[in-house]
Structure formats: structure tokens, C-alpha cells
Amino acid sequence: MKNRNLKVFSDPSTIICILTMLFFAQNGESEELNCGGSAFITIVAPNNTINRSVCDASDKAIHFLGQYGLHPKHPITIHLVDKTIDHNGYIAFGSYDRQSGIIQLMSYAAIMRTNQSPQMYDQPFDREHYQGAIAHEVAHAIFHHNSRNVEKQLTNASQEYLAHSTQLGTLSPKRRQQIISSSDVGSWESGDSISEIYMGLNPTGFAVKSYLHLTGLADPQRFIKILLNHNWFYVSVP
């Protein structure tokens, strides 16, 4: 295992991460990269597969959310895997475990092998969308770092709102505008219900509505506070 600037933390989730890294190290199966920057983000991946672009995407997510007063409070570890990720019965490009603080992320090559024509936001999946997917998972981690501790969440709508907003917000302006223009939806409006049901029916529309709503708010911190303290089946837009 290649170890660059490893630091030691007393946080329980970090200890779990470090033990996992040590296991891989003993078996010669992975290398490790400390991204540095504004948060301690570490990437653990099969040998010779780490790409600095994962760090760049993470930094973009941190910067985007930092504009809204949301910052990482604990170390975040990203495990790049060269296989599919089963998330509640379906294949996911990435998944965040709030108990361990670990993000599992399929490698770009694994995603392209899984489906001959993968898509993201109704567009062909490419390396820019891969960076957006990374930012999405980092946003989930930062959401949990800042939210109140909810034992059993009734919905993921509030964190998906923030994760999709971050994902769109970290794309290039040209790519983001293409998605917004083709989605044919506007921002969430007062009285709307932000729900996982809508996200399941129209994931691109959900992302666009969330991004437009967040970036159009005169007082975004007020709404973000609602998201961070929310535990109901949907989020009512004030």
C-alpha cells in the first residue's frame, strides 16, 4: 500500500477506516492517497488505479457546500472498487455509509463495463459525470456531518436535494446548462413537496429543480437548516 501523508485520528469511524486500510496493506491489494486540502479525504483503491481527479471532484464538492456554511467535520474515506455496488437491491455508482464514514465508489472502468451505454441526467456517462457522481457522495457525507443525529430516517429526500444540487453545481457551466435546458422543469416552488417518489420518477428533474431552488434562494441557510433537521416522508417548500 502506498501511503502518502497518513494522519491518525481518534474518531471511531476513522479507526475503522484505518483498520480497513491496514488489512488491505497486509494483503498487498491497495494503495492510499491523502488528498489534503480543506478536509482529510483519503482514497483507498486497488493498486495503480488511483486517479487525482477523485480528489479534484471532492474538493469541488467541499467548495460548493462551503458557500452555504456546510463543511466536513470528520475524515472522509473513499474506497474505489472495481466491481458493482449493490445498494438496496439496485446497482449504484456510489454509496455512503454514515456509520463508518466510508464512501464506496465504483471505478470509472467498472461503471463503463457494467453497462454498454450508462447515462447520467439523460446524457451519456463520461468522466465529467464521473466527477459529478463523486461530488454527490461527498455531499452525502458532509450532510451527515452537519445534520442532527437521526436514528432512523423516514426519507432521504433532504440529503438527496443537497447531493444532487452539489452534483450539478460542480459540473462545468456548459454541461450544467445543457441539462437544465433539456429537463423542461423549473425550480421547486412554495407549497411543493420534495420527495423520493418524484426523484424516482424523474431523477434529472429532481436534480434540476433542487439546484435551481438552492441557488435561487435569498436566504439559503434558512432552508438548509430545515433540511439538516428534517425527518419526515417529504420536505415541504416554504
C-alpha positions as a LaTeX table, in Angstrom:
\begin{tabular}{lrrr}
\hline
Residue & $x$ (\AA) & $y$ (\AA) & $z$ (\AA) \\
\hline
Met1 & 0.00 & 0.00 & 0.00 \\
Lys2 & 1.36 & 3.40 & $-0.94$ \\
Asn3 & 0.80 & 5.76 & 1.97 \\
Arg4 & 1.12 & 9.47 & 1.36 \\
Asn5 & 0.94 & 11.78 & 4.42 \\
Leu6 & $-1.15$ & 9.43 & 6.60 \\
Lys7 & $-2.55$ & 11.09 & 9.74 \\
Val8 & $-4.08$ & 9.43 & 12.80 \\
Phe9 & $-7.43$ & 10.50 & 14.34 \\
Ser10 & $-9.24$ & 9.36 & 17.47 \\
Asp11 & $-12.71$ & 9.44 & 15.88 \\
Pro12 & $-14.22$ & 5.88 & 15.94 \\
Ser13 & $-15.18$ & 5.98 & 12.26 \\
Thr14 & $-11.61$ & 6.92 & 11.40 \\
Ile15 & $-10.24$ & 3.99 & 13.38 \\
Ile16 & $-12.48$ & 1.68 & 11.35 \\
Cys17 & $-11.16$ & 3.24 & 8.15 \\
Ile18 & $-7.55$ & 2.85 & 9.24 \\
Leu19 & $-8.06$ & $-0.79$ & 10.25 \\
Thr20 & $-9.57$ & $-1.44$ & 6.83 \\
Met21 & $-6.57$ & 0.18 & 5.17 \\
Leu22 & $-4.18$ & $-1.90$ & 7.24 \\
Phe23 & $-5.99$ & $-5.07$ & 6.18 \\
Phe24 & $-5.55$ & $-4.14$ & 2.54 \\
Ala25 & $-1.93$ & $-3.20$ & 3.15 \\
Gln26 & $-1.13$ & $-6.59$ & 4.67 \\
Asn27 & $-2.63$ & $-8.31$ & 1.66 \\
Gly28 & $-0.92$ & $-6.04$ & $-0.84$ \\
Glu29 & $-4.23$ & $-5.24$ & $-2.51$ \\
Ser30 & $-4.47$ & $-1.47$ & $-2.48$ \\
Glu31 & $-2.79$ & 1.89 & $-2.33$ \\
Glu32 & $-3.80$ & 5.00 & $-0.45$ \\
Leu33 & $-3.79$ & 8.70 & $-1.34$ \\
Asn34 & $-4.39$ & 11.53 & 1.11 \\
Cys35 & $-5.99$ & 14.33 & $-0.90$ \\
Gly36 & $-5.06$ & 17.01 & 1.64 \\
Gly37 & $-6.77$ & 20.34 & 1.01 \\
Ser38 & $-9.53$ & 21.66 & 3.25 \\
Ala39 & $-10.56$ & 18.24 & 4.56 \\
Phe40 & $-8.84$ & 14.98 & 5.29 \\
Ile41 & $-10.12$ & 12.95 & 2.37 \\
Thr42 & $-8.37$ & 9.65 & 1.77 \\
Ile43 & $-8.76$ & 7.41 & $-1.25$ \\
Val44 & $-8.16$ & 3.68 & $-0.96$ \\
Ala45 & $-8.10$ & 1.74 & $-4.23$ \\
Pro46 & $-6.73$ & $-1.36$ & $-5.95$ \\
Asn47 & $-3.09$ & $-0.92$ & $-6.92$ \\
Asn48 & $-2.35$ & 1.50 & $-9.76$ \\
Thr49 & $-5.96$ & 2.69 & $-10.15$ \\
Ile50 & $-5.97$ & 5.90 & $-8.05$ \\
Asn51 & $-6.65$ & 8.99 & $-10.10$ \\
Arg52 & $-6.09$ & 12.50 & $-8.77$ \\
Ser53 & $-9.37$ & 13.55 & $-10.38$ \\
Val54 & $-11.19$ & 11.89 & $-7.46$ \\
Cys55 & $-9.50$ & 14.40 & $-5.15$ \\
Asp56 & $-10.36$ & 17.25 & $-7.51$ \\
Ala57 & $-14.04$ & 16.26 & $-7.55$ \\
Ser58 & $-14.07$ & 16.01 & $-3.75$ \\
Asp59 & $-12.53$ & 19.47 & $-3.45$ \\
Lys60 & $-15.19$ & 20.89 & $-5.77$ \\
Ala61 & $-17.94$ & 19.44 & $-3.58$ \\
Ile62 & $-16.33$ & 20.86 & $-0.44$ \\
His63 & $-16.02$ & 24.29 & $-2.05$ \\
Phe64 & $-19.62$ & 24.28 & $-3.34$ \\
Leu65 & $-21.09$ & 23.35 & 0.03 \\
Gly66 & $-18.76$ & 25.70 & 1.86 \\
Gln67 & $-20.59$ & 28.59 & 0.18 \\
Tyr68 & $-23.63$ & 27.54 & 2.22 \\
Gly69 & $-21.82$ & 27.15 & 5.52 \\
Leu70 & $-21.54$ & 23.37 & 5.28 \\
His71 & $-18.09$ & 21.95 & 6.00 \\
Pro72 & $-16.64$ & 18.48 & 6.66 \\
Lys73 & $-16.24$ & 17.79 & 10.36 \\
His74 & $-14.73$ & 14.30 & 10.23 \\
Pro75 & $-12.33$ & 12.44 & 7.95 \\
Ile76 & $-13.88$ & 11.00 & 4.79 \\
Thr77 & $-12.53$ & 7.85 & 3.19 \\
Ile78 & $-13.37$ & 6.89 & $-0.39$ \\
His79 & $-12.95$ & 3.22 & $-1.32$ \\
Leu80 & $-12.66$ & 2.81 & $-5.08$ \\
Val81 & $-13.90$ & $-0.64$ & $-6.06$ \\
Asp82 & $-13.59$ & $-2.45$ & $-9.36$ \\
Lys83 & $-16.99$ & $-4.12$ & $-9.07$ \\
Thr84 & $-20.68$ & $-3.27$ & $-8.89$ \\
Ile85 & $-22.16$ & $-1.82$ & $-5.70$ \\
Asp86 & $-25.45$ & $-3.29$ & $-4.53$ \\
His87 & $-27.45$ & $-0.54$ & $-2.82$ \\
Asn88 & $-30.81$ & $-1.76$ & $-1.53$ \\
Gly89 & $-31.23$ & $-4.15$ & $-4.43$ \\
Tyr90 & $-30.05$ & $-1.97$ & $-7.33$ \\
Ile91 & $-26.67$ & $-1.09$ & $-8.81$ \\
Ala92 & $-25.32$ & 2.24 & $-7.58$ \\
Phe93 & $-22.24$ & 4.09 & $-8.82$ \\
Gly94 & $-21.51$ & 5.11 & $-5.24$ \\
Ser95 & $-22.78$ & 4.68 & $-1.69$ \\
Tyr96 & $-22.06$ & 6.45 & 1.61 \\
Asp97 & $-22.15$ & 4.61 & 4.95 \\
Arg98 & $-22.80$ & 7.15 & 7.70 \\
Gln99 & $-21.85$ & 4.67 & 10.44 \\
Ser100 & $-18.28$ & 4.21 & 9.23 \\
Gly101 & $-17.93$ & 7.47 & 7.29 \\
Ile102 & $-16.79$ & 5.50 & 4.25 \\
Ile103 & $-17.82$ & 6.16 & 0.65 \\
Gln104 & $-17.78$ & 3.19 & $-1.70$ \\
Leu105 & $-17.32$ & 4.31 & $-5.29$ \\
Met106 & $-17.18$ & 2.23 & $-8.45$ \\
Ser107 & $-14.15$ & 2.94 & $-10.58$ \\
Tyr108 & $-14.81$ & 4.64 & $-13.91$ \\
Ala109 & $-13.78$ & 1.48 & $-15.76$ \\
Ala110 & $-16.14$ & $-0.65$ & $-13.65$ \\
Ile111 & $-19.06$ & 1.65 & $-14.45$ \\
Met112 & $-18.35$ & 1.53 & $-18.16$ \\
Arg113 & $-18.12$ & $-2.28$ & $-18.05$ \\
Thr114 & $-21.38$ & $-2.65$ & $-16.14$ \\
Asn115 & $-23.47$ & $-1.06$ & $-18.85$ \\
Gln116 & $-22.57$ & $-0.57$ & $-22.51$ \\
Ser117 & $-24.21$ & 2.84 & $-22.52$ \\
Pro118 & $-24.51$ & 4.20 & $-18.93$ \\
Gln119 & $-26.25$ & 7.54 & $-18.56$ \\
Met120 & $-26.37$ & 10.38 & $-16.08$ \\
Tyr121 & $-29.05$ & 13.06 & $-16.21$ \\
Asp122 & $-30.21$ & 11.72 & $-19.60$ \\
Gln123 & $-26.74$ & 12.18 & $-21.06$ \\
Pro124 & $-24.06$ & 9.61 & $-21.95$ \\
Phe125 & $-21.92$ & 8.94 & $-18.89$ \\
Asp126 & $-18.37$ & 10.30 & $-19.22$ \\
Arg127 & $-15.50$ & 11.41 & $-16.99$ \\
Glu128 & $-17.12$ & 14.77 & $-16.20$ \\
His129 & $-20.25$ & 12.98 & $-14.99$ \\
Tyr130 & $-18.00$ & 10.65 & $-13.02$ \\
Gln131 & $-16.62$ & 13.66 & $-11.15$ \\
Gly132 & $-20.20$ & 14.76 & $-10.52$ \\
Ala133 & $-21.02$ & 11.33 & $-9.07$ \\
Ile134 & $-18.04$ & 11.64 & $-6.72$ \\
Ala135 & $-19.18$ & 15.11 & $-5.61$ \\
His136 & $-22.67$ & 13.65 & $-4.98$ \\
Glu137 & $-21.34$ & 11.08 & $-2.49$ \\
Val138 & $-19.07$ & 13.59 & $-0.74$ \\
Ala139 & $-22.14$ & 15.81 & $-0.31$ \\
His140 & $-23.92$ & 12.95 & 1.45 \\
Ala141 & $-21.01$ & 12.69 & 3.88 \\
Ile142 & $-20.94$ & 16.42 & 4.59 \\
Phe143 & $-24.72$ & 16.46 & 5.02 \\
His144 & $-24.41$ & 13.87 & 7.80 \\
His145 & $-21.52$ & 15.73 & 9.38 \\
Asn146 & $-23.80$ & 18.74 & 9.81 \\
Ser147 & $-27.24$ & 17.21 & 10.40 \\
Arg148 & $-28.79$ & 16.25 & 13.70 \\
Asn149 & $-28.37$ & 12.61 & 14.64 \\
Val150 & $-31.48$ & 10.78 & 13.44 \\
Glu151 & $-31.58$ & 7.11 & 14.37 \\
Lys152 & $-33.92$ & 6.06 & 11.60 \\
Gln153 & $-34.59$ & 8.40 & 8.72 \\
Leu154 & $-38.03$ & 8.23 & 7.14 \\
Thr155 & $-36.75$ & 9.62 & 3.84 \\
Asn156 & $-33.56$ & 10.61 & 2.07 \\
Ala157 & $-35.24$ & 13.48 & 0.22 \\
Ser158 & $-33.50$ & 16.23 & 2.17 \\
Gln159 & $-29.97$ & 14.89 & 1.66 \\
Glu160 & $-30.68$ & 13.94 & $-1.98$ \\
Tyr161 & $-31.77$ & 17.54 & $-2.57$ \\
Leu162 & $-28.37$ & 18.71 & $-1.36$ \\
Ala163 & $-26.39$ & 15.93 & $-3.05$ \\
His164 & $-27.98$ & 16.50 & $-6.47$ \\
Ser165 & $-27.60$ & 20.26 & $-6.12$ \\
Thr166 & $-23.91$ & 19.72 & $-5.42$ \\
Gln167 & $-23.55$ & 17.29 & $-8.30$ \\
Leu168 & $-24.99$ & 19.79 & $-10.78$ \\
Gly169 & $-23.17$ & 22.67 & $-9.12$ \\
Thr170 & $-19.76$ & 21.09 & $-9.67$ \\
Leu171 & $-20.25$ & 20.40 & $-13.38$ \\
Ser172 & $-18.94$ & 22.83 & $-15.98$ \\
Pro173 & $-21.34$ & 25.72 & $-16.69$ \\
Lys174 & $-21.83$ & 24.47 & $-20.26$ \\
Arg175 & $-22.71$ & 20.92 & $-19.19$ \\
Arg176 & $-24.98$ & 22.15 & $-16.38$ \\
Gln177 & $-26.89$ & 24.47 & $-18.73$ \\
Gln178 & $-27.37$ & 21.65 & $-21.23$ \\
Ile179 & $-29.01$ & 19.53 & $-18.52$ \\
Ile180 & $-31.16$ & 22.39 & $-17.22$ \\
Ser181 & $-32.33$ & 23.37 & $-20.71$ \\
Ser182 & $-33.27$ & 19.84 & $-21.75$ \\
Ser183 & $-35.02$ & 18.96 & $-18.46$ \\
Asp184 & $-38.01$ & 21.23 & $-19.10$ \\
Val185 & $-38.62$ & 21.87 & $-15.38$ \\
Gly186 & $-38.29$ & 24.89 & $-13.14$ \\
Ser187 & $-37.32$ & 25.37 & $-9.51$ \\
Trp188 & $-39.21$ & 23.93 & $-6.57$ \\
Glu189 & $-41.90$ & 26.43 & $-5.57$ \\
Ser190 & $-43.63$ & 27.30 & $-2.32$ \\
Gly191 & $-46.05$ & 24.54 & $-1.39$ \\
Asp192 & $-44.21$ & 21.83 & $-3.35$ \\
Ser193 & $-43.24$ & 18.56 & $-1.70$ \\
Ile194 & $-39.66$ & 17.39 & $-2.28$ \\
Ser195 & $-39.90$ & 13.61 & $-2.21$ \\
Glu196 & $-38.07$ & 10.43 & $-3.11$ \\
Ile197 & $-41.13$ & 9.47 & $-5.15$ \\
Tyr198 & $-40.57$ & 12.40 & $-7.51$ \\
Met199 & $-36.85$ & 11.63 & $-7.61$ \\
Gly200 & $-37.58$ & 8.03 & $-8.59$ \\
Leu201 & $-39.94$ & 9.11 & $-11.36$ \\
Asn202 & $-37.77$ & 11.93 & $-12.70$ \\
Pro203 & $-34.22$ & 11.94 & $-11.30$ \\
Thr204 & $-32.97$ & 14.56 & $-13.76$ \\
Gly205 & $-35.93$ & 16.83 & $-13.00$ \\
Phe206 & $-35.35$ & 16.35 & $-9.27$ \\
Ala207 & $-31.71$ & 17.41 & $-9.64$ \\
Val208 & $-32.52$ & 20.46 & $-11.75$ \\
Lys209 & $-35.37$ & 21.63 & $-9.52$ \\
Ser210 & $-33.16$ & 21.25 & $-6.44$ \\
Tyr211 & $-30.19$ & 23.09 & $-7.93$ \\
Leu212 & $-32.32$ & 25.96 & $-9.23$ \\
His213 & $-34.12$ & 26.24 & $-5.90$ \\
Leu214 & $-30.97$ & 26.24 & $-3.76$ \\
Thr215 & $-29.03$ & 28.69 & $-5.91$ \\
Gly216 & $-32.05$ & 30.98 & $-6.22$ \\
Leu217 & $-32.76$ & 31.36 & $-2.51$ \\
Ala218 & $-32.26$ & 34.78 & $-0.95$ \\
Asp219 & $-31.56$ & 33.11 & 2.42 \\
Pro220 & $-30.29$ & 29.58 & 1.65 \\
Gln221 & $-29.07$ & 28.97 & 5.22 \\
Arg222 & $-32.66$ & 29.12 & 6.48 \\
Phe223 & $-33.76$ & 26.34 & 4.14 \\
Ile224 & $-30.59$ & 24.30 & 4.71 \\
Lys225 & $-31.37$ & 24.36 & 8.42 \\
Ile226 & $-34.75$ & 22.79 & 7.60 \\
Leu227 & $-33.02$ & 20.07 & 5.57 \\
Leu228 & $-30.49$ & 19.26 & 8.28 \\
Asn229 & $-33.18$ & 18.89 & 10.95 \\
His230 & $-35.75$ & 17.14 & 8.80 \\
Asn231 & $-37.21$ & 13.68 & 9.38 \\
Trp232 & $-40.46$ & 13.24 & 7.53 \\
Phe233 & $-41.54$ & 11.48 & 4.34 \\
Tyr234 & $-41.15$ & 14.63 & 2.25 \\
Val235 & $-39.84$ & 18.18 & 2.57 \\
Ser236 & $-42.43$ & 20.95 & 2.26 \\
Val237 & $-41.07$ & 24.00 & 0.46 \\
Pro238 & $-41.96$ & 27.13 & 2.47 \\
\hline
\end{tabular}
